């Protein structure tokens, strides 16, 4: 959110934003009282934090987002398979099914910043639990740095456009 409130001058040294499982538009799970299952797992949930994740408030906030055009934005999240849900995401997944595809806590479409490059990890839920998460994180960072150094992602060269991706002119920051 802070990044979207700043202009090009204040963000001239920012080259990319990697949006990892971002609750950009909130979650229907926050639109009602916190799930007892969630509080049983993680403890008491802060009411103000839950309010900040409601869909109405989050979507209103999201509508005001303006990312400077020189910044490459990358969305990264999991797309779970029902047999591979973690115990943390299973209760939420069942409740969110009626709203559409979800990762157990968020609707998949609500994690996507429009016009950005989107990468998804098939078979992972919201928590992206994987025995190779460290390797995956390094690979993601190196891939984004490579895109910044070499101009733009191959998918953008094929015709998909991300604001700012081609404007970095190979200058990683």
N, C-alpha and C positions, 0 to 999 in steps of 0.2 A: 504494500500500500504506500509506503514511504517513497518508493521509486516512482510511482505513478503521480505523486504530488509535486515532484521536482521537474524542472524543465531541462532542455538540452545543455544549458550552461552548467548547471549543478551536477549533471550526470555525464559530463564529457569524458570522464575516466572509467565509466561503466560500459563494458562491451556486451555483456549478456546477463540475462536473468534466466536461471534454470528453476522453473516452477515445479517442484517435486511434490506431488500429491496435494496441491494447493486447494484449500476450501474456498475458492474464489467466489462462489455464489451460495455459500452456506450449505446446510443440510436439513432436509425435512425432519431428521431426528431431533434437531434443536427446536423445532417449532412447537414442541410439547414438553412436558416435564421430562427431565433426564431419565433415561432408562435405568431401572433398578439393576439390571444386569451389568451396565457400564460402571455404575458406582460400586457394585460388588467387586468388580475387577480392579478398578483404579482408585477407589476411594471417593469421597465427596467431591462433587463437581461444583466449581464456582459459578454462581448464577449469572454474573456479568459476562463470563466467558461463553456460557451457553447462549445468552442473548445476542452476543456478537456473531454467533454462527447461525442465527435464524435466517431463513431464506429471504424474507422481506428486507431485513436490514442489510444482509450481505449483497443482495442483488442491486439494491439502491446504491450501495457503496461501489460495487463493481461497475455500474453504469458511469461512474465518475472517473474511472481509471484511464489515464493517458500515458502510455509509455513513449518516451522520445523515440523518434524513428531510427536513430542510429543503433539502438540496442536490439540485439538478437534475443528473441524469447523462445525458450524451449520448454514445452510441457512434458512431464515424465510421470507416469502413474501405472498402476497395475490393472489388468483386466482379469478378474478371478474366474476360475472354473468352480462350479458349486462343490465339487469333491475336494477342492484344495483350500477351502476357507479356513483361516485360523480361528481358534476359539474366541479371539477378541473381535473378529469381524462378523462371525456367523449370526449373532442375534440381530445386528443392524441390517445385514444383507436381506434377511427374511422380511423385515419391516419395510425396507426400501424397494423391494421387488415391484410393488404396485406403481412406483413412480418411474421405473425404467432401469436400464443397466446401471449397476453400482458396484462399488468396491467394498461394501460392508459398512461404510460410514458416509460416503459421498456419492452423488450421482456422477457417472463418468463425464457426461456433457458439462457438468458444472465445474469441472477442474480444468477445462481447456480455455486458455487465453486465445481468442480468435486471431487468425493470421499467423500464428506461431508454428514452429516445427513441433510436431507431437510424436513422442516415442512412448510406446507402451510395453510393459512386461507381461506377456500372456501367462496366465496361471498364478499370478500374485494378487493378493488383496491389498487393502489400504496400507498395511504395514510393510509390504514388500519384503517379507521374511524369506530369506534365501541364504543358504550356506555360502554363497559366493557374493554376498551383498557388497563386501569391500572391493572385490574385483570389478563388479558392476559399476560402483560409484567412481572408481578411477577411470574406467573405460568411458563413462558418460562425460566426465570432466575433460579427458583427453580428446574425445570426439568434438566437443563444443570448441575447445581451444584450436583444434585443427580447422574447423569451419571458419573460425575467426581469422586464422593466419592465412588460409587459402581462399578466402572470399566468401563462399557460401556453401551450404549443404547441397549434395547432389540432387535431392528432391526438389530444391528450389530451382536448380538449373533446368529441371524437367518442366517447369512452368508454374509451380506453386510459389507464391510470393509471401515472404515474411517482412514486415516493416523493418527496414534497417539492415537486413542481413547482407545485402549486396553493397551497402554503403560503407562497410568497414574497410574496404580497399586493402585487405590483407594486413591491416595494422591491429594486432591484438593489443588489448589494454589491460 
